[in-house]
């Protein structure tokens, strides 16, 4: 019948729209990234007794076909652990299948770390390179950073919380004099937004692990 893509909070659990909550309450099935985290978020908003299906980076082609069949016959909501589903996550694969099968798809926009860091920049950044997650493999990662360092436009990168310190070291090495804005634990009580050069970053951030997104200003 339909697939609703519902953006969920990137940190503060109250950052979800009324429309999104109403659709989650009325949906027969909710597709989640990780059952434990998403179930806790839904309980926090009084949403219980739902049928959960799972879609993440470990899902197979057969899993996607199974989810498509559900979307053909029921009202389905898709959420991720945080942020907007379908952007830099496997939800895009399900959206593609649903569109090919003429299943109605609707987006319920909301929280986005990408839009948040851009709004905090204080600059009118009309174009940028979204690089997203770089390789965890050291040599490949160095090659990727080296290529990015030659790019003069604004660049957005992300990584997993446990690679924060590694990313800070990479930024200090490859972007020592470029201005950088980093958002840590955005919308949470421990939120930090720091602007400095790449060389200064490791000295200003002591925490070993945090949700983060990086904006490298144009040169």
Secondary structure, 3 states (H helix, E strand, C coil): CEEEEECECCCCCCCCCHHHHHHHHHCCEEEECCHHHHHHHHHHCCCCCCEEEECCCCCCHHHHHHHHHHHHHCEEEECCCCECCCCCCCHHHHHHHHHHCCCEEEEECCCCHHHHHHHHCCCCCCCEEEEEECCCCHHHHHHHHHHHHCCCCEEEEEECHHHHHHHHHHHHHHCCCCEEEEEECCCCCCCEEEEEEHHHHHHHCCCCCCCEEEEECCC
